Amino acid sequence: MEQTIRRAGLDLRNPTTDALQKVASLLRADDKKGIWLAAPSPLAIDEDRDQKIWGFDFYDSEVRGRRFVSASGVIVATRLESRETFADLVEEPKEPADPGAAPDTRALPRSESLLQFTVNLRERLGALPWRAGNYLVDVILDSQTSNRLHFQITSGAAAEHDPVVAAFIDQQRATTGAPKALQPAPGLAGQWPNYRKSERSVALPAGIGVALAAERVSVYRPGAHSILRGSFRLPVPAAFYLGGAGDGLAATAAVPITLVMTGNLMTGPFVVPLRVASYDRVDRRAVESTVTGYFEVDLFALPEASKVPQTYTIWAYAGETRSAPATAAIVSTDMLK
């Protein structure tokens, strides 16, 4: 995308209509189908009040069907320093979604479409902390993803011109502690959540990453469960270290992983922040350690997770890592009659 922006002469701080149209033309000419994002970086916290994201959606209607970024796309932003992840629809819906409405299954004539869209990140993600640091942003649409866009927020001119101010800001950041508790708290033996390896655990990723596996179809009724299983190999900052000694008896780290769930009828999104246990030994003198672990959570027991009957795409975000998606469908007892 960077090369296309340069070829188009697009000034991301002051984009012109002509330059945006040229980007679209180049994407079409190069047949670069997909969802593409661009934004200025760095931003200064005392000068820049928002972050405009410029997006281009180039797709084949036969493949995409009636799923549009404007109606069902979800923008996801992660602050790397704190491992916080936030998500919302790319655009505010014009009317509330009706999960009971029958989807339009009429075939669309085959065509290629390229739509340009703009997202004001601070307007769409009101809870996103606007603090100095590094951010990753992407758009997801069912199992499709955009490029992951990196931008940086600096401390601004006041810190740049006064080293005492810069040192004070760094000291304040260092005292900001991370949550120390596992979330959700582990269940009793044989119950969920479970943060120990089990017979059905997902194999650990070979490299840095998160792997997910979900029950493909679950019936939502009293006493039922829908178990999402995962494993991870992730760098974890020292702020998330716990008191375990690395002997397997107590957790040594509460690893932040955020689930972002979207539905095929009522998109959501549904955002579930987790802090899962690792029992690996960590170097307590290091600012960061790479650890592994497993988790099993009951989606029906998570208050943030939707129980609306539909098919869900589930992503896991953890710092710079985004997992491959897992698919889980929920049906109601009425649907079985």
Summary of the structure (lengths in Angstrom):
residues: 337
radius of gyration: 21.6
end to end distance: 50.3
largest distance: 70.6
contacts: 1015
relative contact order: 0.15
helix: 17%
strand: 38%
